[in-house]
Amino acid sequence: MANDKHFANIISHAKEYGFIFQSSEIYDGLSAVYDYGQYGAQLKKNIRDFWWKSMTQLHENIVGIDAAIFMHPTTWKASGHVDNFSDPMIDNRDSKKRYRVDHLIEAHAETLSEAAAAALVTKMEQLLAADDYAGIKSLIEENRITCSVSGSCNWTDVRQFNLMFQTEFGAVAADNPEDNIVYLRPETAQGIFVNFLNVQKTGRMKIPFGIAQTGKAFRNEIVARQFIFRMREFEQMEMQFFVRPGTELEWYAFWKEERMKWHQALGIPAGKLRYHDHIKLAHYANAALDIEFEFPFGWKELEGIHSRTDYDLRRHQEFSKKKMQYFDNDLNAEGKPFGNYIPYVVETSVGLDRLVLTILSLAYREEEVPTADEGKTDLRSYLSIPAHIAPVKLAVLPLVKKEGLPEIARELVQDCRRQFVCQYDEKDSIGKRYRRQDSIGTPFCVTVDHQTKDDQMVTVRHRDTLQQERIPLQDVKAFVAKYIE
């Protein structure tokens, strides 16, 4: 069930402690566009690095590229985005507000009982799978689904709306304005497909192999909502795995399991994840599913896994007139004829921003803790971010700002910061400093006190349990490292 208060607290905490800000906030912001603050940017980088390492370092047959955002406009004609990259929309005649029909119906379903909501969403998915837009409009009217602004049920017909941003390329106007049109990519996958032969030949890659990429994508979402879950500018982490025709469903099953394991290794509990098979397949797919996460606002897509067949490479071959084929000389060793073929593709595609929101949703905690006043408690809010992706791994705090303690603390920071991100903090009481570090998710705080000068021992405080232990000053770096590797 949706927990609006919890979600609102996460959003507030993210802004207050330097994770995520509304873009251009001093000018009243830009809808569905966000900036990452100092801790959000580091958290995002840590998740990206964890994904990149798992793909390109731990798999010997996957390499990474970084394709440009701008691509030749024919790319998007070949991929089908110019003609097919659209969402069914409906307008309210009274408010003039436009809605994506699935978002409109799903929002109404959240107000119903669990059984009624499931029935409504299932009916919607069946109608969308059949492209029955008249049926969708009837479903909206029959359920008296109203506009959130006007409160009326006065709807237009359902129609498609293309989601690609377009702009002009070059400084000189062309005789035909369409010759200057380029698109901001709505996905990163096409940069992989058009470089398939470049990577295969220069890397001497043998089927099966994968190409991974992370990068920005842009979609002109009409109804962008739920904080950074759905934005107009976002970052994807995609891997296209090229396989022999006929083996794609075996690899699809492999990557389905592999990606579920990865999310759990990131720190997401198994009980918060599930598979959701697609009822309506995209025009390029012969199998597709989502890995969903239980956000505070319900189960939503985190990652898509698709068996894309040979659609993309075949289309690019058709439009570019360049062969996108692979010569498989291993077939002969298996007693099969040599042959050229267009590889099939299994795709894994995960939203990096959604992963950031996932981690924040899981990490945000509130608990009552005792105060110095007997019998009284205080509300402690903190982020229980897994240590290996926490923005700051260690905070070093001198108990007082004198008597040589800051010098010892700064020396420790200098020793550790080459290996992981750490902070030095001497302002305010030790309790307030602990709270500040809890709020940004720092898993360990080390306090340098007067006794440290005598025995070279420091106190390590664990964020989640609040337990403290004394360890040798010289062991601090190794102590933290074993938790973050």
C-alpha positions as CSV (number, residue, x, y, z in Angstrom):
1,M,0.0,0.0,0.0
2,A,1.1,3.5,-0.7
3,N,2.8,5.4,2.2
4,D,2.5,9.1,1.2
5,K,3.9,10.4,4.5
6,H,7.0,8.2,4.4
7,F,7.6,9.2,0.7
8,A,7.2,12.9,1.6
9,N,9.8,12.5,4.4
10,I,12.3,10.9,2.0
11,I,11.9,13.8,-0.5
12,S,12.3,16.3,2.3
13,H,15.3,14.5,3.7
14,A,17.0,14.2,0.3
15,K,16.8,18.0,-0.1
16,E,17.8,19.0,3.4
17,Y,20.9,16.9,3.4
18,G,22.3,17.6,0.0
19,F,21.1,14.6,-2.1
20,I,18.6,16.0,-4.6
21,F,17.4,19.5,-5.4
22,Q,14.7,20.8,-7.8
23,S,16.4,22.0,-10.9
24,S,16.6,25.8,-11.3
25,E,14.9,26.1,-7.9
26,I,15.6,29.8,-7.6
27,Y,13.5,30.4,-10.7
28,D,10.6,28.3,-9.3
29,G,12.1,25.1,-10.7
30,L,11.6,23.1,-13.9
31,S,9.0,20.4,-13.8
32,A,10.3,16.8,-13.6
33,V,14.0,17.8,-13.8
34,Y,16.3,17.4,-10.8
35,D,19.9,18.2,-9.8
36,Y,22.0,15.9,-7.6
37,G,23.7,17.5,-4.7
38,Q,27.1,16.6,-3.2
39,Y,25.9,13.4,-1.5
40,G,23.4,12.4,-4.2
41,A,26.0,12.7,-6.9
42,Q,28.4,10.5,-5.0
43,L,25.7,7.9,-4.2
44,K,24.7,7.9,-7.9
45,K,28.4,7.5,-8.9
46,N,28.8,4.6,-6.5
47,I,25.8,2.7,-7.8
48,R,26.9,3.4,-11.4
49,D,30.4,2.1,-10.6
50,F,29.0,-1.0,-9.0
51,W,27.0,-1.8,-12.1
52,W,29.9,-1.0,-14.5
53,K,32.3,-3.2,-12.6
54,S,29.8,-6.1,-12.5
55,M,29.2,-5.9,-16.2
56,T,32.6,-5.0,-17.7
57,Q,35.1,-6.3,-15.2
58,L,33.4,-9.4,-13.8
59,H,32.2,-10.7,-17.1
60,E,35.0,-11.5,-19.5
61,N,32.8,-11.2,-22.6
62,I,31.2,-7.8,-21.9
63,V,32.9,-4.5,-22.8
64,G,31.7,-0.9,-22.3
65,I,31.4,2.1,-24.6
66,D,30.3,5.7,-24.3
67,A,28.3,6.8,-27.4
68,A,27.3,10.4,-28.1
69,I,23.9,11.7,-27.1
70,F,23.4,13.2,-30.6
71,M,22.9,10.6,-33.4
72,H,22.1,10.8,-37.1
73,P,18.3,11.3,-37.3
74,T,17.9,8.2,-39.5
75,T,18.9,6.2,-36.4
76,W,15.6,6.9,-34.9
77,K,13.6,6.2,-38.1
78,A,15.4,2.8,-38.3
79,S,14.7,2.0,-34.6
80,G,11.0,2.8,-34.9
81,H,11.1,5.7,-32.5
82,V,9.9,8.3,-35.0
83,D,6.8,6.3,-35.8
84,N,6.2,4.3,-32.6
85,F,7.7,5.9,-29.6
86,S,4.5,7.3,-28.1
87,D,2.2,6.9,-25.2
88,P,-1.6,6.9,-25.2
89,M,-2.8,10.2,-23.8
90,I,-6.2,11.7,-22.9
91,D,-7.2,15.3,-22.2
92,N,-9.7,16.7,-19.8
93,R,-11.8,19.2,-21.8
94,D,-12.6,21.4,-18.7
95,S,-9.1,21.7,-17.2
96,K,-7.1,21.2,-20.5
97,K,-4.8,18.9,-18.5
98,R,-3.3,16.0,-20.3
99,Y,-2.8,12.5,-18.8
100,R,-1.1,9.3,-19.7
101,V,-4.0,6.9,-19.6
102,D,-2.2,4.2,-17.6
103,H,-1.1,6.7,-15.0
104,L,-4.6,8.1,-14.7
105,I,-6.1,4.6,-14.3
106,E,-3.4,3.4,-11.9
107,A,-3.8,6.5,-9.7
108,H,-7.6,5.8,-9.5
109,A,-6.8,2.1,-8.7
110,E,-4.8,3.2,-5.6
111,T,-8.1,4.4,-4.1
112,L,-9.8,1.1,-4.5
113,S,-9.7,-2.2,-2.6
114,E,-6.9,-4.5,-3.5
115,A,-9.1,-6.9,-5.5
116,A,-10.9,-4.1,-7.4
117,A,-7.6,-2.4,-8.1
118,A,-6.1,-5.6,-9.5
119,A,-9.2,-6.1,-11.7
120,L,-9.1,-2.6,-13.1
121,V,-5.4,-2.6,-13.9
122,T,-5.7,-6.1,-15.5
123,K,-8.5,-4.8,-17.7
124,M,-6.5,-1.7,-18.6
125,E,-3.5,-3.9,-19.6
126,Q,-5.7,-6.1,-21.8
127,L,-7.1,-3.1,-23.6
128,L,-3.7,-1.5,-24.1
129,A,-2.3,-4.8,-25.4
130,A,-5.1,-4.8,-28.0
131,D,-4.6,-1.1,-28.8
132,D,-8.3,-0.6,-28.0
133,Y,-8.3,3.1,-27.2
134,A,-12.0,3.4,-27.4
135,G,-12.2,0.7,-24.8
136,I,-9.8,2.6,-22.6
137,K,-11.9,5.7,-22.8
138,S,-15.0,3.7,-21.9
139,L,-13.1,2.1,-19.0
140,I,-12.2,5.6,-17.7
141,E,-15.8,6.8,-18.0
142,E,-17.4,3.7,-16.6
143,N,-15.3,4.0,-13.5
144,R,-16.0,7.7,-13.2
145,I,-12.3,8.6,-13.2
146,T,-12.1,12.3,-12.8
147,C,-9.5,15.0,-13.5
148,S,-7.5,16.0,-10.4
149,V,-7.8,19.7,-11.4
150,S,-11.4,20.1,-12.7
151,G,-12.9,17.1,-10.9
152,S,-14.9,16.4,-14.1
153,C,-15.1,13.3,-16.2
154,N,-15.3,15.2,-19.5
155,W,-12.6,13.5,-21.6
156,T,-11.4,13.6,-25.2
157,D,-10.6,10.5,-27.2
158,V,-7.4,8.7,-26.4
159,R,-4.6,9.4,-28.9
160,Q,-0.8,8.9,-29.2
161,F,1.8,11.5,-28.2
162,N,5.5,11.1,-29.3
163,L,7.9,11.4,-26.4
164,M,11.1,12.4,-28.2
165,F,12.7,15.9,-27.8
166,Q,13.9,17.4,-31.0
167,T,16.3,20.3,-31.7
168,E,18.2,21.8,-34.6
169,F,21.7,20.8,-35.5
170,G,24.2,23.3,-36.9
171,A,24.3,27.1,-37.1
172,V,23.2,27.5,-40.8
173,A,19.6,27.2,-41.7
174,A,18.9,24.4,-44.3
175,D,16.6,24.9,-47.3
176,N,14.5,22.1,-45.8
177,P,14.1,22.7,-42.0
178,E,13.7,19.0,-41.5
179,D,17.3,18.5,-42.6
180,N,18.6,20.2,-39.5
181,I,16.4,18.2,-37.0
182,V,18.1,15.9,-34.5
183,Y,16.7,14.2,-31.5
184,L,17.9,14.0,-27.9
185,R,18.2,10.2,-27.5
186,P,15.2,8.6,-25.7
187,E,17.4,5.6,-24.8
188,T,21.1,4.6,-24.9
189,A,20.6,1.3,-26.6
190,Q,20.8,2.6,-30.2
191,G,24.3,3.9,-29.6
192,I,25.3,0.3,-28.9
193,F,23.6,-1.1,-32.0
194,V,25.2,1.3,-34.4
195,N,28.6,0.5,-33.0
196,F,28.1,-3.3,-33.0
197,L,30.6,-3.9,-35.8
198,N,33.1,-1.4,-34.6
199,V,33.3,-3.0,-31.2
200,Q,33.1,-6.6,-32.5
201,K,36.0,-6.1,-34.9
202,T,38.3,-3.9,-32.8
203,G,37.7,-6.0,-29.7
204,R,37.9,-9.3,-31.6
205,M,34.7,-10.2,-29.8
206,K,33.1,-13.7,-30.3
207,I,29.4,-14.5,-30.0
208,P,28.0,-14.5,-27.3
209,F,29.2,-11.1,-26.1
210,G,27.8,-7.9,-24.6
211,I,28.2,-4.2,-24.9
212,A,27.4,-2.0,-21.9
213,Q,26.8,1.7,-21.6
214,T,25.6,4.3,-19.1
215,G,24.4,7.7,-20.0
216,K,21.7,10.4,-20.2
217,A,18.4,9.9,-22.0
218,F,15.5,12.3,-22.5
219,R,11.8,11.8,-22.8
220,N,9.1,14.4,-23.0
221,E,6.9,12.8,-20.4
222,I,3.5,14.5,-20.2
223,V,2.9,13.3,-16.7
224,A,6.2,13.0,-14.8
225,R,5.7,12.3,-11.2
226,Q,6.9,10.6,-8.0
227,F,10.0,12.6,-7.5
228,I,13.0,11.1,-9.5
229,F,11.1,8.0,-10.4
230,R,9.9,9.4,-13.7
231,M,11.9,12.4,-15.1
232,R,12.4,14.1,-18.5
233,E,16.2,13.9,-18.2
234,F,17.4,10.7,-16.6
235,E,20.3,8.2,-16.8
236,Q,20.2,4.6,-18.0
237,M,22.5,1.7,-17.5
238,E,22.0,-0.7,-20.4
239,M,23.7,-3.9,-21.7
240,Q,23.0,-5.5,-25.1
241,F,24.0,-9.1,-25.2
242,F,24.5,-10.5,-28.7
243,V,23.7,-14.2,-29.2
244,R,23.1,-16.8,-31.9
245,P,19.6,-17.0,-33.2
246,G,17.7,-19.7,-31.5
247,T,19.6,-19.3,-28.2
248,E,18.1,-16.0,-27.2
249,L,15.5,-17.4,-24.8
250,E,18.2,-19.4,-22.9
251,W,20.2,-16.2,-22.5
252,Y,17.0,-14.3,-21.6
253,A,16.5,-16.8,-18.7
254,F,20.1,-16.4,-17.7
255,W,20.0,-12.6,-17.5
256,K,16.7,-12.7,-15.7
257,E,18.3,-14.6,-12.8
258,E,21.6,-12.7,-13.0
259,R,20.1,-9.3,-12.8
260,M,17.9,-10.3,-9.8
261,K,21.0,-11.5,-8.0
262,W,22.7,-8.2,-8.8
263,H,20.0,-6.1,-7.2
264,Q,20.2,-8.2,-4.1
265,A,24.0,-7.8,-4.0
266,L,23.4,-4.0,-4.2
267,G,21.6,-4.3,-1.0
268,I,17.9,-4.6,-1.9
269,P,16.0,-7.3,0.1
270,A,14.6,-10.2,-2.0
271,G,11.2,-9.6,-0.5
272,K,11.1,-6.1,-2.0
273,L,11.7,-7.4,-5.6
274,R,9.6,-9.4,-8.0
275,Y,9.2,-10.3,-11.7
276,H,6.4,-8.9,-13.8
277,D,6.0,-10.5,-17.3
278,H,4.8,-8.2,-20.0
279,I,1.3,-8.8,-21.3
280,K,1.9,-6.6,-24.4
281,L,5.3,-7.1,-26.0
282,A,7.1,-4.3,-27.8
283,H,7.2,-4.6,-31.5
284,Y,10.9,-5.8,-31.4
285,A,10.6,-8.4,-28.6
286,N,9.7,-12.1,-28.3
287,A,9.9,-12.1,-24.5
288,A,10.0,-9.3,-21.9
289,L,9.7,-8.7,-18.2
290,D,10.3,-6.1,-15.5
291,I,12.1,-6.5,-12.2
292,E,9.9,-4.5,-9.9
293,F,10.6,-2.9,-6.6
294,E,8.1,-2.0,-3.8
295,F,8.4,1.7,-3.6
296,P,6.5,3.7,-0.9
297,F,4.0,4.4,-3.7
298,G,3.6,0.8,-4.8
299,W,5.3,-1.8,-7.0
300,K,7.0,-0.2,-10.0
301,E,9.5,-1.1,-12.7
302,L,13.1,-0.9,-11.8
303,E,14.7,-2.8,-14.7
304,G,13.5,-4.2,-18.0
305,I,14.9,-7.4,-19.5
306,H,13.9,-8.0,-23.2
307,S,14.7,-10.5,-25.9
308,R,14.8,-8.0,-28.8
309,T,15.4,-10.7,-31.5
310,D,17.4,-9.3,-34.5
311,Y,15.1,-6.3,-34.9
312,D,17.5,-3.5,-34.2
313,L,20.5,-4.7,-36.2
314,R,18.3,-5.8,-39.1
315,R,16.6,-2.4,-39.2
316,H,19.9,-0.5,-39.1
317,Q,21.2,-2.8,-41.9
318,E,18.1,-1.9,-43.9
319,F,18.4,1.8,-43.4
320,S,22.2,2.2,-43.6
321,K,22.8,-0.3,-46.4
322,K,25.7,-1.6,-44.3
323,K,25.8,-5.3,-43.4
324,M,25.3,-5.9,-39.7
325,Q,26.2,-9.5,-39.8
326,Y,28.5,-11.7,-37.8
327,F,30.6,-14.5,-39.3
328,D,30.5,-17.4,-36.9
329,N,33.4,-19.7,-37.6
330,D,32.7,-21.7,-34.4
331,L,29.8,-23.3,-36.2
332,N,32.1,-25.5,-38.2
333,A,33.8,-26.8,-35.1
334,E,30.4,-27.9,-33.9
335,G,29.7,-29.8,-37.2
336,K,27.5,-27.0,-38.6
337,P,28.0,-25.0,-41.8
338,F,30.0,-21.7,-41.6
339,G,27.6,-18.9,-41.8
340,N,26.9,-15.2,-41.6
341,Y,23.9,-14.1,-39.5
342,I,22.5,-11.1,-37.8
343,P,22.8,-11.8,-34.1
344,Y,19.8,-11.8,-31.7
345,V,20.0,-9.5,-28.7
346,V,19.0,-9.8,-25.0
347,E,18.8,-6.5,-23.3
348,T,19.1,-5.5,-19.7
349,S,18.1,-1.8,-19.0
350,V,18.0,-0.3,-15.6
351,G,17.3,3.3,-14.6
352,L,20.1,4.7,-12.4
353,D,17.9,7.5,-11.0
354,R,15.3,4.9,-10.0
355,L,18.0,2.9,-8.2
356,V,19.0,6.0,-6.3
357,L,15.4,6.4,-5.2
358,T,15.2,2.7,-4.4
359,I,18.2,3.0,-2.1
360,L,16.9,6.1,-0.4
361,S,13.5,4.5,0.1
362,L,15.1,1.5,1.8
363,A,17.6,3.5,3.7
364,Y,15.4,6.1,5.3
365,R,14.8,5.3,9.0
366,E,13.1,7.0,11.9
367,E,13.4,5.8,15.5
368,E,13.0,7.1,19.0
369,V,16.3,7.3,21.0
370,P,16.9,8.2,24.6
371,T,18.1,11.7,25.4
372,A,20.3,13.0,28.3
373,D,17.1,13.8,30.1
374,E,15.9,10.7,32.0
375,G,12.7,9.2,30.5
376,K,12.7,11.4,27.4
377,T,13.3,10.4,23.8
378,D,14.2,12.2,20.6
379,L,13.4,11.3,17.0
380,R,16.5,10.1,15.1
381,S,16.2,10.1,11.3
382,Y,19.1,8.5,9.4
383,L,20.0,6.7,6.1
384,S,21.0,3.1,6.5
385,I,22.8,3.0,3.1
386,P,24.8,-0.1,2.5
387,A,28.4,0.7,3.3
388,H,29.8,-0.2,-0.1
389,I,27.7,2.5,-1.9
390,A,27.4,5.1,0.9
391,P,28.5,8.5,-0.3
392,V,30.9,8.9,2.7
393,K,32.4,5.8,4.2
394,L,34.0,7.3,7.3
395,A,33.8,10.5,9.4
396,V,36.7,11.4,11.7
397,L,35.7,13.5,14.7
398,P,38.1,15.0,17.2
399,L,36.4,15.2,20.6
400,V,37.6,18.8,21.1
401,K,39.2,21.3,18.8
402,K,42.4,21.6,20.8
403,E,45.1,19.7,22.7
404,G,46.4,18.0,19.5
405,L,43.3,16.0,18.8
406,P,42.5,17.8,15.4
407,E,46.0,17.0,14.2
408,I,45.7,13.3,14.9
409,A,42.2,13.3,13.3
410,R,43.4,15.1,10.1
411,E,46.3,12.8,9.7
412,L,43.9,9.8,9.8
413,V,41.7,11.4,7.2
414,Q,44.7,12.0,4.9
415,D,45.7,8.4,5.3
416,C,42.3,7.1,4.4
417,R,41.0,9.4,1.7
418,R,43.1,7.8,-1.1
419,Q,41.2,4.6,-0.6
420,F,37.7,5.8,0.1
421,V,35.7,9.0,0.7
422,C,35.9,10.3,4.3
423,Q,35.2,13.6,6.1
424,Y,36.7,15.6,8.9
425,D,34.2,17.3,11.2
426,E,35.0,19.4,14.3
427,K,32.0,21.7,14.6
428,D,29.3,21.4,17.3
429,S,29.0,18.8,20.0
430,I,30.0,15.2,19.3
431,G,26.3,14.2,19.4
432,K,25.3,16.7,16.8
433,R,28.1,15.6,14.6
434,Y,27.0,11.9,14.9
435,R,23.5,13.0,13.8
436,R,24.8,14.9,10.8
437,Q,26.7,11.8,9.6
438,D,23.7,9.6,10.3
439,S,21.6,11.8,8.1
440,I,23.9,11.4,5.1
441,G,24.3,7.7,5.6
442,T,27.9,7.5,6.8
443,P,28.3,4.0,8.2
444,F,31.2,4.6,10.5
445,C,32.3,7.5,12.7
446,V,35.7,7.5,14.5
447,T,36.2,9.7,17.5
448,V,39.7,10.8,18.5
449,D,39.8,11.6,22.2
450,H,42.3,12.4,24.9
451,Q,43.1,8.8,25.6
452,T,44.1,8.3,21.9
453,K,47.3,10.3,22.6
454,D,48.2,7.7,25.3
455,D,47.2,4.4,23.8
456,Q,46.8,5.1,20.0
457,M,43.2,3.8,20.2
458,V,40.1,5.4,18.8
459,T,36.3,4.8,19.2
460,V,34.4,3.5,16.2
461,R,30.6,4.1,16.2
462,H,28.4,2.0,14.0
463,R,25.6,4.0,12.4
464,D,22.8,1.3,12.4
465,T,23.4,-0.3,15.8
466,L,24.9,2.7,17.6
467,Q,27.4,0.3,19.1
468,Q,30.9,1.6,19.8
469,E,34.2,-0.2,20.0
470,R,37.8,0.7,20.6
471,I,40.3,-0.2,17.9
472,P,43.9,0.7,17.2
473,L,44.3,4.0,15.2
474,Q,46.5,2.2,12.7
475,D,43.7,-0.4,11.9
476,V,41.0,2.1,11.0
477,K,41.6,2.0,7.3
478,A,41.6,-1.8,7.1
479,F,38.5,-1.9,9.4
480,V,36.5,0.3,7.0
481,A,37.9,-1.4,3.9
482,K,36.6,-4.8,4.8
483,Y,33.0,-3.5,4.9
484,I,33.1,-1.7,1.5
485,E,34.9,-4.2,-0.7
